[in-house]
Amino acid sequence: MKIAVVGTGYVGLVTSTCLAESGNEVVGIDKDAQKIATLKAGKIPIYEPGLLELVARNTREQRLTFSTDLLGTVKDAELIFIAVGTPQSANGAADLSALWAVGDAMAPHLRPDALVVVKSTVPVGTNRQLMERMSKVAGRAIETASNPEFLKEGAAIDDFMKPDRVVVGVRRAEVGQKLQDLYGPFLRTEHPFLVMSPESAEMTKYVANAMLATKIRFINEMANLCEKLDADINEVRRGIGHDQRIGFQFLFPGPGYGGSCFPKDVNAVIHLANSYDSPVALLEAVDRVNERQKHVLPAKIRKHYGKNLKGKCLGIWGLAFKPRTDDIREAPALTLIDEMLKEEVQLRVHDPEAIANARAIYGDRLTYCDRPYSALEGVDGLAIMTEWPEFRRPDFEVMRRLMREPAIFDGRNLFEPKAMQAVGFTYYAIGRATP
Ligand SMILES: NC(=O)c1ccc[n+]([C@@H]2O[C@H](COP(=O)([O-])OP(=O)(O)OC[C@H]3O[C@@H](n4cnc5c(N)ncnc54)[C@H](O)[C@@H]3O)[C@@H](O)[C@H]2O)c1
């Protein structure tokens, strides 16, 4: 099948590569000429485990190509996926300008049998609006479908190749069948292919993210309360997780959720609900308290050093909003960095993949370290912001020798408080008392 994927970001690049891997002829399109040049040169503009190898194989075998030429490409495509960004706009709603721009531009150039599939996360009703708008521009009926994406950065290829489920929103059964054929190679283990209306598919994506954000927010709130009550959230977590109605997944306390999706999608649902006069008070609280959670670790740091924060030097392990990605959008590490820079704290930061993205924001205001231990040289403390696997079993002896003061502010609860005390650290975690 000839497929065009518009947008070669985290979702678009994974989608185009995995669809090429299953034998389709795919062109990834982006308006960012620099990204396309990078891809054409055999590199990838993001970090995602396993993606580089897969892109290389499929470009070598000429199933996957890249272009900035939207109109020249879509005129031959049977399926066009739209995977452009839908960031948060100033009023909290999703900014759909990229989606409309792509739809308007390509509408007159599509093949008569072309199907336009929206992968970007969009408010309920967008698919219908896109169909109507494109049909008007083209002067004939254009078919659109919804196919929300559930991949997780850091495990995106596995999630795409072996999805828990594939959701499509269609208006005609044949369109559902066409997409089921496309996804067949990824659903060989009997995972469900769910066909519903475009409105339900669009809502499914928002409800999934709202639920996950709520779980994180819930456990963070309980963690903060545990600290006050001398209870340990890790023990409580184990105590509740075995209840099958609750489970363990997504109940890890931390420094507040970040990433490109949860914050903007929660806000988009709030905005959507308000515009239908059906406010979602729970989600409003989730968003508000998540922002507050990002200040919990900075507050612990301030409390530890008292008034003497200015001139201190802090090491930071982890900038990405989660491990195995270079994505720092809305990452809690950014809140910590901003607060510490305001207090004139010097920062030595390390992340296995996200340093280039941080440098693009902070320039020479931070000291970038390409190894975890070099971020500890002469520091008065270490903040852990991302649970990269390589941070889990460090040499504490070496750490103590490098650090001026052995204080750790662990936003990810990587270690046991008592064990840390035994190896000579003052150790602060989330929802667990400092011994
Ligand atoms: N990142 C995730 O984990 C994830 C997961 C599921 C769903 N989503 C959703 O998928 C969508 C894309 O997210 P992302 O993280 O890949 O975004 P991204 O910012 O990484 O990529 C978007 C790409 O679209 C390109 N683009 C914008 N306007 C364009 C235009 N007019 N023509 C061609 N290309 C254009 C940009 O240059 C960019 O490369 C969003 O709606 C997001 O909510 C993201």
The ligand as an SDF file (V2000), in Angstrom:
LIG
                    3D

 44 48  0  0  0  0  0  0  0  0999 V2000
    4.6620   11.8940   21.6990 N   0  0  0  0  0  0  0  0  0  0  0  0
    3.8640   10.9480   22.1480 C   0  0  0  0  0  0  0  0  0  0  0  0
    4.2200   10.1340   22.9870 O   0  0  0  0  0  0  0  0  0  0  0  0
    2.4570   10.8400   21.6150 C   0  0  0  0  0  0  0  0  0  0  0  0
    1.7150    9.6720   21.8840 C   0  0  0  0  0  0  0  0  0  0  0  0
    0.4330    9.5770   21.3740 C   0  0  0  0  0  0  0  0  0  0  0  0
   -0.1190   10.6320   20.6530 C   0  0  0  0  0  0  0  0  0  0  0  0
    0.6060   11.7530   20.4360 N   0  0  0  0  0  0  0  0  0  0  0  0
   -0.0020   12.8220   19.6260 C   0  0  0  0  0  0  0  0  0  0  0  0
    0.5370   12.7470   18.3080 O   0  0  0  0  0  0  0  0  0  0  0  0
    0.6840   14.0660   17.7470 C   0  0  0  0  0  0  0  0  0  0  0  0
    2.1320   14.3010   17.3610 C   0  0  0  0  0  0  0  0  0  0  0  0
    2.9200   14.2610   18.5310 O   0  0  0  0  0  0  0  0  0  0  0  0
    4.5090   14.2140   18.4770 P   0  0  0  0  0  0  0  0  0  0  0  0
    4.9960   14.0300   19.8650 O   0  0  0  0  0  0  0  0  0  0  0  0
    4.9350   13.2810   17.4120 O   0  0  0  0  0  0  0  0  0  0  0  0
    4.7960   15.7160   17.9970 O   0  0  0  0  0  0  0  0  0  0  0  0
    6.1640   16.3260   17.4350 P   0  0  0  0  0  0  0  0  0  0  0  0
    6.1410   17.7450   17.8010 O   0  0  0  0  0  0  0  0  0  0  0  0
    7.3210   15.4680   17.8540 O   0  0  0  0  0  0  0  0  0  0  0  0
    6.0290   16.1530   15.8430 O   0  0  0  0  0  0  0  0  0  0  0  0
    5.1200   16.8580   15.0500 C   0  0  0  0  0  0  0  0  0  0  0  0
    5.7490   17.0370   13.6710 C   0  0  0  0  0  0  0  0  0  0  0  0
    4.7940   17.6190   12.7970 O   0  0  0  0  0  0  0  0  0  0  0  0
    5.4790   18.4950   11.9370 C   0  0  0  0  0  0  0  0  0  0  0  0
    4.5440   19.4500   11.3230 N   0  0  0  0  0  0  0  0  0  0  0  0
    3.8630   20.4640   11.9160 C   0  0  0  0  0  0  0  0  0  0  0  0
    3.1200   21.1130   11.0030 N   0  0  0  0  0  0  0  0  0  0  0  0
    3.3220   20.5040    9.8260 C   0  0  0  0  0  0  0  0  0  0  0  0
    2.8350   20.7220    8.5080 C   0  0  0  0  0  0  0  0  0  0  0  0
    1.9910   21.7290    8.2540 N   0  0  0  0  0  0  0  0  0  0  0  0
    3.2620   19.9090    7.5200 N   0  0  0  0  0  0  0  0  0  0  0  0
    4.1250   18.9020    7.7870 C   0  0  0  0  0  0  0  0  0  0  0  0
    4.6160   18.6400    9.0190 N   0  0  0  0  0  0  0  0  0  0  0  0
    4.2300   19.4380   10.0130 C   0  0  0  0  0  0  0  0  0  0  0  0
    6.5010   19.1680   12.8330 C   0  0  0  0  0  0  0  0  0  0  0  0
    7.5430   19.7760   12.1060 O   0  0  0  0  0  0  0  0  0  0  0  0
    6.9590   17.9800   13.6720 C   0  0  0  0  0  0  0  0  0  0  0  0
    8.0710   17.3240   13.0970 O   0  0  0  0  0  0  0  0  0  0  0  0
    0.1570   15.0210   18.8100 C   0  0  0  0  0  0  0  0  0  0  0  0
   -1.1930   15.2690   18.5650 O   0  0  0  0  0  0  0  0  0  0  0  0
    0.3090   14.2230   20.0980 C   0  0  0  0  0  0  0  0  0  0  0  0
   -0.6090   14.6150   21.0790 O   0  0  0  0  0  0  0  0  0  0  0  0
    1.8810   11.8790   20.8770 C   0  0  0  0  0  0  0  0  0  0  0  0
  1  2  1  0
  2  3  2  0
  2  4  1  0
  4  5  1  0
  4 44  2  0
  5  6  2  0
  6  7  1  0
  7  8  2  0
  8  9  1  0
  8 44  1  0
  9 10  1  0
  9 42  1  0
 10 11  1  0
 11 12  1  0
 11 40  1  0
 12 13  1  0
 13 14  1  0
 14 15  2  0
 14 16  1  0
 14 17  1  0
 17 18  1  0
 18 19  2  0
 18 20  1  0
 18 21  1  0
 21 22  1  0
 22 23  1  0
 23 24  1  0
 23 38  1  0
 24 25  1  0
 25 26  1  0
 25 36  1  0
 26 27  1  0
 26 35  1  0
 27 28  2  0
 28 29  1  0
 29 30  1  0
 29 35  2  0
 30 31  1  0
 30 32  2  0
 32 33  1  0
 33 34  2  0
 34 35  1  0
 36 37  1  0
 36 38  1  0
 38 39  1  0
 40 41  1  0
 40 42  1  0
 42 43  1  0
M  CHG  2   8   1  16  -1
M  END
$$$$
